[in-house]
């Protein structure tokens, strides 16, 4: 089961499919340059195997997704406590393949500056383009990156929102390829809506994003919620696939940050501390592994 990934990338949990999509008929996918097969056995348990392997890989179902690893993660799958709240809707939004580094996807998720220009009249609009000061930190006790005290005026913050509101945000990077957004809930202002993005790196410069939402919203039709989130991500994909370099640079001054890029700076520093190189300009070149 050869992979060009380093131990820091191998020893992570990754989402590779939506639980409801997996049946007894094997589905083919890819992770870190390795071709995988995922299916259910006759007892309904998930079985994940590498195309050139015999022994099954570790596999778990959590947050309506299938998780696996090619290494030996020292930590469990990230905890999302809101997912256990009985009045929340779990909205699995499918997956989107993007010709970009999986790390670029996470970094884009953290970026508020593009809202007015990419998600015009939805997550932002001119003349409200300023990213107000916010706080970023690497929380050493849990080994996560957080951005707090974020706020941005949004014409339509959620599918259920009526009119524009000043939306409060918190961003959390729970592992190099798992990030979450906690944002103002239009239906319960004392709680957060939670949007998780589980990124599956297929190859260094190609990934699949699996968005899952945990919402306090018992009114909006499921199709409307999914369509709203997919619209946002498809708008992002256009920008992501035109970024150069395709892989994420971690070298100082390779890309010049602005004041609004505090979360990106913290994320890149954290990745470098952890020794992550897969999907970066320091890792394997694009095309170093066969395309699925």
Secondary structure, DSSP 8 states (H G I E B T S, - for coil): ---S--HHHHTS-EEEEEGGG--SS-EEEEETTEEEEEEE-TTS-EEEEETT-SS-B-EEEETTEEEE-SS--SS-S---GGGG-TT-EEEE---EEESS-HHHHHHHHH--TTHHHHSBTTTBBTTB------EEEEETTTTEEEEEEEEEEES-SSTT--S-EEEEEEEEEEETTEEEEEEE-TT-TTSEEEEEEEEEEEETTEEEEEEEEEE--SSS-HHHHHHHHHHHHHHHHHHHTT-SSSSB--STTSS---GGGHHHHHHHHHHHHHT--TTBTTS--TTSS---
